[in-house]
């Protein structure tokens, strides 16, 4: 009798095992397209057998655990490569916008405006007494100044947009760290009770990968299952169940940075002094955005300021030595600038020249009709080496800058494409290990279904045997 009951008990457990297997299969199929999901597998093991004299009889099987199929090393490599992907993607996107500012094929660029400005002085040298030629000089000078302002303004707009992106990414980082802290608590509770928090760990891995794509982080898992996340070198964002947020704030002008742009700060405690961690962030999307804003665009603006100041300073110096249409000593053609800082933003023709084109100087001596020496000297500035300590012309200096922008943009695009391919390859490897195969899951579903049917038939057979035993007294 007891052995018949044991058969029924084995059949019941076998049905439960099949149900567990089918539930796991259905969970895998439902999460086929879930990002970061790791395929789960039920581990079965034999129950402790019972002894009957010299014979030991098995008591069936039990589901010991449901584990996820995951390669921890591959996961770490994915997070590491995600940092480089985020950085290169941010660089490629922002440099594409910078390149458009210097696109001489789409815009009537600064190079053309400089050529027209110096050509206007050449025209004046051919007709030194012409009021129309002087008007052309004034208008071309005004267009040149406005284009300097255009280029500087568009670069500043890109920097402002980068500030907005930095603010958005920092808010996303804070939301991710809050969720990681919540998952730390859930994972710890499940593991303390002896379970395996498969879905929680999958979700936390996805969040750590997303966080790596946004900034350079370091993380470590403790024995209790919680991870500690550090941004940069010292900003501890997650520790156990607690989090510390990053925030952005405008800065005053310092070094290469200009006033008004945003830096990233970390507050180690509620009452603590905020720490500027901007320089610690050197990879991920934030690293790419910060480098483009504070290094690449700032360098370009400094070169633009240098060019604008050089044009203004040299033209004014020569123009003041000449004589205008009224046989008066020349005045500054451009409004004088005290320093190179923000020269591209501030450059404009002087108010006196703007209001009276007769003040445009062309001759080197008073009362000398047809004197065109000053106009010739100014027009010759285009081909004279006035930049980089006398080693480059204005055109050479600007063309070199345009070339550098093209090279940097091309390099950023190639780096992004290459890194994207690396990450796709790693994701494919991960998918082959941890991903869900519908064919495989369908085969398992049929296997567990047949096992369930067989277990039910076992119980039915045991029940019939029990009826036979109970009905023996009738015979």
C-alpha positions as CSV (number, residue, x, y, z in Angstrom):
1,X,0.0,0.0,0.0
2,X,2.7,2.4,1.0
3,X,4.5,1.8,-2.3
4,X,1.4,2.6,-4.2
5,X,1.0,5.8,-2.3
6,X,4.6,6.6,-3.1
7,X,4.0,6.1,-6.8
8,X,1.1,8.6,-6.6
9,X,3.4,11.0,-4.7
10,X,6.1,10.7,-7.3
11,X,3.5,11.3,-10.1
12,X,2.2,14.4,-8.3
13,X,5.7,15.8,-7.9
14,X,6.5,15.0,-11.5
15,X,3.4,16.9,-12.6
16,X,4.5,19.9,-10.5
17,X,8.0,19.7,-12.1
18,X,6.5,19.7,-15.5
19,X,4.3,22.7,-14.6
20,X,7.4,24.5,-13.4
21,X,9.2,23.7,-16.6
22,X,6.3,24.9,-18.7
23,X,6.0,28.1,-16.7
24,X,9.7,28.8,-17.2
25,X,9.4,28.1,-20.9
26,X,6.4,30.5,-21.3
27,X,8.4,33.1,-19.3
28,X,11.3,32.7,-21.7
29,X,9.1,33.0,-24.8
30,X,7.3,36.1,-23.4
31,X,10.6,37.8,-22.9
32,X,12.1,36.9,-26.3
33,X,12.4,40.6,-27.2
34,X,13.1,42.0,-23.7
35,X,16.4,43.9,-23.7
36,X,19.0,42.3,-21.5
37,X,16.8,39.2,-20.7
38,X,18.8,36.1,-19.9
39,X,17.2,32.7,-20.7
40,X,16.2,30.8,-17.6
41,X,16.5,27.1,-17.0
42,X,15.0,24.8,-14.4
43,X,17.5,22.6,-12.6
44,X,16.0,19.2,-11.5
45,X,17.6,16.8,-9.1
46,X,16.6,13.4,-7.6
47,X,14.8,13.2,-4.3
48,X,16.4,11.3,-1.5
49,X,15.7,7.6,-2.0
50,X,14.1,5.5,0.7
51,X,15.5,2.2,2.0
52,X,13.6,-1.1,2.1
53,X,16.0,-3.7,3.4
54,X,18.9,-4.0,1.0
55,X,16.9,-2.2,-1.7
56,X,16.9,1.6,-2.0
57,X,14.0,2.9,-4.0
58,X,14.0,6.4,-5.6
59,X,11.3,8.9,-4.8
60,X,11.3,10.9,-8.0
61,X,12.7,14.3,-8.7
62,X,12.3,17.9,-7.6
63,X,13.0,21.4,-9.1
64,X,16.0,22.6,-7.1
65,X,16.3,26.0,-8.7
66,X,15.5,28.3,-11.7
67,X,18.7,29.9,-12.8
68,X,19.5,32.3,-15.6
69,X,22.1,31.5,-18.3
70,X,24.5,34.3,-18.2
71,X,28.2,35.0,-18.8
72,X,29.4,37.5,-16.2
73,X,32.6,38.3,-18.0
74,X,30.8,39.0,-21.2
75,X,28.4,41.3,-19.3
76,X,31.4,43.3,-17.9
77,X,32.9,43.6,-21.4
78,X,29.6,44.9,-22.8
79,X,29.4,47.6,-20.1
80,X,33.0,48.6,-20.8
81,X,32.4,48.9,-24.6
82,X,29.2,50.8,-23.9
83,X,31.3,53.6,-22.4
84,X,33.2,54.0,-25.6
85,X,30.1,53.8,-27.7
86,X,28.3,56.6,-25.8
87,X,31.4,58.8,-26.0
88,X,31.9,58.2,-29.8
89,X,28.2,58.6,-30.6
90,X,28.0,62.0,-28.7
91,X,31.2,63.1,-30.5
92,X,30.0,62.1,-33.9
93,X,26.6,63.8,-33.5
94,X,27.9,67.1,-32.2
95,X,30.8,67.2,-34.7
96,X,28.4,66.7,-37.5
97,X,26.7,70.0,-36.4
98,X,30.0,71.8,-36.1
99,X,31.0,70.7,-39.6
100,X,27.9,72.3,-41.0
101,X,28.9,75.7,-39.5
102,X,32.1,75.5,-41.6
103,X,30.5,74.0,-44.7
104,X,31.7,76.4,-47.4
105,X,29.6,74.5,-50.0
106,X,26.3,75.2,-48.3
107,X,27.1,78.5,-46.7
108,X,28.7,81.5,-48.4
109,X,31.5,81.0,-45.9
110,X,33.9,83.2,-44.1
111,X,36.6,82.5,-46.7
112,X,34.5,83.9,-49.4
113,X,33.5,87.0,-47.4
114,X,37.2,87.7,-46.6
115,X,38.1,87.3,-50.3
116,X,35.3,89.8,-51.2
117,X,36.4,92.2,-48.6
118,X,40.0,92.4,-49.9
119,X,38.8,92.3,-53.5
120,X,36.7,95.4,-52.6
121,X,39.9,97.2,-51.6
122,X,41.4,96.1,-54.9
123,X,38.5,97.6,-56.7
124,X,39.0,100.8,-54.7
125,X,42.7,100.8,-55.7
126,X,41.5,100.8,-59.4
127,X,39.1,103.7,-58.7
128,X,40.5,105.6,-55.7
129,X,38.1,108.5,-56.1
130,X,34.9,106.4,-56.6
131,X,32.2,106.7,-54.0
132,X,30.6,103.4,-55.3
133,X,33.9,101.6,-54.6
134,X,34.0,103.0,-51.1
135,X,30.4,101.8,-50.6
136,X,31.4,98.3,-51.8
137,X,34.3,98.3,-49.2
138,X,32.0,99.3,-46.4
139,X,29.3,96.7,-47.3
140,X,31.9,93.9,-47.8
141,X,33.5,94.8,-44.4
142,X,30.1,94.7,-42.8
143,X,29.3,91.3,-44.4
144,X,32.6,90.0,-43.2
145,X,32.0,91.2,-39.6
146,X,28.5,89.7,-39.7
147,X,29.9,86.3,-40.9
148,X,32.4,86.3,-38.1
149,X,29.5,86.8,-35.7
150,X,27.4,84.1,-37.5
151,X,30.1,81.5,-37.1
152,X,30.7,82.4,-33.5
153,X,27.0,82.5,-32.8
154,X,26.3,79.1,-34.3
155,X,29.1,77.6,-32.3
156,X,27.7,79.1,-29.2
157,X,24.3,77.7,-30.1
158,X,25.8,74.2,-30.3
159,X,27.4,74.7,-26.9
160,X,24.1,75.8,-25.5
161,X,22.4,72.7,-27.0
162,X,25.1,70.6,-25.5
163,X,24.3,72.1,-22.1
164,X,20.7,71.1,-22.5
165,X,21.8,67.6,-23.5
166,X,24.0,67.4,-20.4
167,X,21.1,68.5,-18.2
168,X,18.9,65.8,-19.7
169,X,21.5,63.0,-19.4
170,X,22.3,63.9,-15.8
171,X,18.5,63.6,-15.0
172,X,18.5,60.2,-16.7
173,X,21.6,59.2,-14.7
174,X,19.8,60.1,-11.4
175,X,16.7,58.1,-12.4
176,X,18.8,55.1,-13.3
177,X,20.7,55.2,-10.0
178,X,17.4,55.4,-8.0
179,X,16.2,52.2,-9.8
180,X,19.5,50.4,-9.2
181,X,19.2,51.2,-5.4
182,X,15.7,49.7,-5.4
183,X,16.9,46.6,-7.2
184,X,19.7,46.2,-4.7
185,X,17.1,46.0,-2.0
186,X,14.9,43.5,-3.9
187,X,17.9,41.3,-4.9
188,X,19.2,41.2,-1.3
189,X,15.8,40.2,0.1
190,X,15.4,37.4,-2.5
191,X,18.9,36.0,-1.9
192,X,18.6,36.1,1.9
193,X,15.5,33.9,1.5
194,X,17.5,31.5,-0.6
195,X,16.1,32.4,-4.0
196,X,17.6,33.5,-7.2
197,X,16.6,37.0,-8.3
198,X,17.0,36.3,-12.0
199,X,14.8,39.0,-13.5
200,X,16.0,41.6,-11.0
201,X,19.6,40.9,-11.9
202,X,18.8,41.1,-15.6
203,X,17.2,44.5,-15.1
204,X,20.1,45.8,-13.0
205,X,22.6,44.6,-15.6
206,X,20.7,46.6,-18.3
207,X,20.7,49.7,-16.1
208,X,24.4,49.4,-15.4
209,X,25.0,49.1,-19.2
210,X,22.8,52.2,-19.8
211,X,24.7,54.1,-17.1
212,X,28.0,53.1,-18.6
213,X,26.8,54.4,-22.0
214,X,26.1,57.8,-20.3
215,X,29.3,58.2,-18.3
216,X,32.4,56.5,-17.0
217,X,31.5,54.5,-13.9
218,X,33.0,51.8,-11.7
219,X,30.9,49.2,-9.8
220,X,31.5,46.4,-7.4
221,X,29.1,43.8,-6.0
222,X,29.2,42.9,-2.3
223,X,28.6,39.5,-0.8
224,X,25.0,40.4,-0.1
225,X,24.3,41.0,-3.8
226,X,24.1,44.8,-3.7
227,X,26.3,46.9,-6.1
228,X,28.1,50.1,-5.3
229,X,28.4,52.5,-8.2
230,X,31.0,55.3,-8.5
231,X,31.1,57.9,-11.2
232,X,34.4,59.3,-12.2
233,X,37.0,58.9,-9.4
234,X,35.1,59.7,-6.3
235,X,31.4,60.4,-6.8
236,X,29.6,57.4,-5.1
237,X,26.1,57.4,-6.7
238,X,24.8,54.1,-5.3
239,X,25.7,52.4,-2.0
240,X,23.4,49.7,-0.9
241,X,19.9,51.1,-0.8
242,X,20.9,54.8,-0.8
243,X,21.7,57.1,-3.6
244,X,23.4,60.5,-4.2
245,X,22.4,62.6,-7.1
246,X,24.4,64.6,-9.6
247,X,23.2,68.1,-10.6
248,X,24.3,70.9,-13.0
249,X,25.0,74.5,-12.3
250,X,26.2,77.4,-14.4
251,X,29.8,78.5,-14.0
252,X,31.7,81.7,-14.1
253,X,34.2,82.2,-16.9
254,X,37.4,80.4,-16.0
255,X,40.4,79.2,-18.1
256,X,39.1,77.9,-21.4
257,X,35.5,78.0,-20.4
258,X,33.2,81.0,-20.9
259,X,30.7,82.2,-18.4
260,X,27.2,80.7,-18.3
261,X,27.9,77.1,-19.4
262,X,27.0,74.2,-17.1
263,X,29.3,72.0,-15.0
264,X,28.3,68.8,-13.2
265,X,28.4,68.6,-9.4
266,X,28.1,65.9,-6.8
267,X,27.0,66.3,-3.2
268,X,28.5,63.6,-1.0
269,X,26.0,64.3,1.8
270,X,22.9,66.4,2.3
271,X,24.8,69.0,4.2
272,X,28.1,68.5,2.3
273,X,29.8,71.0,0.0
274,X,29.1,70.3,-3.7
275,X,32.1,68.9,-5.6
276,X,32.7,69.7,-9.2
277,X,33.2,66.4,-11.0
278,X,33.1,67.6,-14.6
279,X,36.8,66.9,-15.2
280,X,36.4,63.4,-13.8
281,X,33.9,62.4,-16.5
282,X,35.9,61.5,-19.6
283,X,33.8,58.8,-21.3
284,X,30.3,57.9,-22.1
285,X,27.8,60.4,-23.7
286,X,28.6,63.0,-21.0
287,X,32.3,62.7,-21.6
288,X,31.8,63.1,-25.4
289,X,29.6,66.1,-24.9
290,X,31.9,67.8,-22.4
291,X,35.0,67.3,-24.5
292,X,33.2,68.7,-27.6
293,X,32.0,71.7,-25.7
294,X,35.0,72.6,-23.6
295,X,37.8,71.6,-25.9
296,X,36.8,71.2,-29.5
297,X,34.3,74.1,-29.9
298,X,36.3,76.3,-27.5
299,X,39.5,75.8,-29.5
300,X,37.6,76.7,-32.7
301,X,36.1,79.8,-31.1
302,X,39.6,80.8,-29.9
303,X,41.0,80.4,-33.5
304,X,38.0,82.4,-34.8
305,X,38.7,85.2,-32.3
306,X,42.4,85.1,-33.3
307,X,41.5,85.5,-37.0
308,X,39.0,88.3,-36.3
309,X,41.4,90.1,-34.1
310,X,44.2,89.7,-36.7
311,X,42.0,91.1,-39.5
312,X,40.7,94.0,-37.4
313,X,44.1,94.9,-36.0
314,X,46.1,94.9,-39.3
315,X,43.4,96.6,-41.4
316,X,43.0,99.3,-38.7
317,X,46.7,99.8,-38.4
318,X,47.1,100.5,-42.1
319,X,43.8,102.3,-42.6
320,X,44.7,104.9,-40.0
321,X,47.9,105.8,-41.9
322,X,46.0,106.7,-45.0
323,X,43.9,109.6,-46.1
324,X,40.2,109.6,-47.0
325,X,38.1,111.3,-49.6
326,X,38.2,114.5,-47.6
327,X,42.0,114.6,-47.5
328,X,41.8,113.8,-43.7
329,X,43.9,111.3,-41.8
330,X,42.3,107.9,-41.8
331,X,40.2,106.5,-38.9
332,X,39.8,102.9,-37.7
333,X,37.9,100.9,-40.3
334,X,36.7,98.3,-37.7
335,X,35.7,99.2,-34.2
336,X,38.9,98.8,-32.1
337,X,39.1,95.7,-29.9
338,X,41.0,95.7,-26.7
339,X,41.9,92.0,-26.7
340,X,41.5,88.8,-28.7
341,X,38.8,87.5,-26.3
342,X,35.3,87.4,-28.0
343,X,36.8,89.2,-31.0
344,X,34.6,87.3,-33.5
345,X,31.5,88.2,-31.5
346,X,32.4,91.9,-31.1
347,X,33.9,92.7,-34.5
348,X,32.0,95.3,-36.6
349,X,32.9,98.3,-38.8
350,X,33.3,101.6,-36.9
351,X,30.3,103.8,-36.6
352,X,32.0,106.7,-38.4
353,X,32.8,104.6,-41.5
354,X,29.3,103.0,-41.4
355,X,27.7,106.5,-41.4
356,X,30.0,108.0,-44.1
357,X,31.8,105.9,-46.7
358,X,33.9,109.0,-47.6
359,X,36.0,108.2,-44.5
360,X,37.3,105.0,-46.2
361,X,40.9,105.7,-46.9
362,X,42.6,104.8,-50.2
363,X,45.7,107.1,-50.5
364,X,48.9,107.5,-48.5
365,X,49.1,111.3,-49.0
366,X,46.6,114.2,-48.7
367,X,45.6,116.1,-51.8
368,X,46.8,113.3,-54.1
369,X,44.1,112.4,-56.6
370,X,44.5,108.8,-57.8
371,X,46.6,107.8,-54.9
372,X,45.8,104.2,-54.2
373,X,48.7,103.0,-52.1
374,X,46.7,102.4,-48.9
375,X,44.0,100.5,-50.7
376,X,46.7,98.3,-52.4
377,X,48.5,97.6,-49.1
378,X,45.2,96.6,-47.4
379,X,44.2,94.4,-50.4
380,X,47.6,92.7,-50.2
381,X,47.0,91.6,-46.6
382,X,45.0,88.7,-48.0
383,X,48.2,87.1,-49.4
384,X,50.6,88.2,-46.7
385,X,51.6,85.9,-43.8
386,X,50.1,87.8,-40.9
387,X,49.0,84.8,-38.8
388,X,50.9,82.3,-36.6
389,X,54.0,84.4,-36.1
390,X,54.2,85.3,-39.8
391,X,53.9,81.7,-41.2
392,X,50.3,81.8,-42.5
393,X,48.0,84.1,-44.4
394,X,44.4,84.8,-43.3
395,X,43.1,82.3,-45.9
396,X,45.7,79.7,-44.9
397,X,44.8,80.0,-41.2
398,X,41.0,79.7,-41.8
399,X,41.4,76.9,-44.4
400,X,43.5,74.9,-42.0
401,X,40.8,75.3,-39.4
402,X,38.1,74.1,-41.8
403,X,40.4,71.1,-42.7
404,X,40.8,70.2,-39.0
405,X,37.0,70.3,-38.5
406,X,36.6,67.9,-41.4
407,X,39.3,65.5,-40.1
408,X,37.8,65.5,-36.6
409,X,34.3,64.9,-37.9
410,X,35.5,62.0,-40.1
411,X,37.5,60.5,-37.2
412,X,34.5,60.8,-34.9
413,X,32.2,59.1,-37.4
414,X,34.6,56.3,-38.1
415,X,35.2,55.7,-34.4
416,X,31.4,55.6,-33.8
417,X,30.8,53.1,-36.6
418,X,33.7,50.9,-35.5
419,X,32.6,50.9,-31.9
420,X,29.0,50.2,-32.9
421,X,30.2,47.2,-34.8
422,X,32.1,45.9,-31.8
423,X,29.1,46.3,-29.5
424,X,26.8,44.5,-32.1
425,X,29.3,41.6,-32.2
426,X,29.4,41.3,-28.4
427,X,25.6,41.5,-28.3
428,X,25.4,38.7,-30.9
429,X,27.7,36.6,-28.8
430,X,25.6,37.3,-25.7
431,X,22.5,36.4,-27.6
432,X,23.9,33.1,-28.6
433,X,24.6,32.3,-24.9
434,X,21.8,34.0,-23.0
435,X,19.2,34.7,-25.7
436,X,15.9,32.9,-26.2
437,X,15.6,30.5,-29.1
438,X,12.0,29.9,-30.0
439,X,12.8,26.6,-31.6
440,X,14.6,25.4,-28.5
441,X,11.8,26.6,-26.2
442,X,9.1,25.0,-28.4
443,X,11.0,21.6,-28.2
444,X,11.2,22.0,-24.4
445,X,7.5,22.9,-24.2
446,X,6.6,19.7,-26.0
447,X,8.9,17.7,-23.8
448,X,7.4,19.1,-20.6
449,X,3.9,18.6,-22.0
450,X,4.5,14.9,-22.7
451,X,6.2,14.5,-19.3
452,X,3.0,16.0,-17.7
453,X,0.8,13.6,-19.6
454,X,3.0,10.6,-18.6
455,X,2.9,11.7,-14.9
456,X,-0.8,11.9,-15.1
457,X,-1.0,8.4,-16.5
458,X,1.3,7.2,-13.7
459,X,-1.1,8.6,-11.1
460,X,-4.0,7.0,-13.0
461,X,-2.2,3.6,-13.0
462,X,-1.5,3.9,-9.2
463,X,-5.2,4.8,-8.6
464,X,-6.3,1.7,-10.5
465,X,-3.8,-0.4,-8.5
466,X,-5.3,1.0,-5.3
467,X,-8.8,0.2,-6.5
468,X,-7.7,-3.4,-7.2
469,X,-6.2,-3.7,-3.7
470,X,-9.3,-2.2,-2.0
471,X,-11.6,-4.6,-3.9
472,X,-9.7,-7.8,-3.0
473,X,-12.1,-8.5,-0.1
474,X,-15.0,-8.8,-2.5
475,X,-13.3,-11.9,-4.0
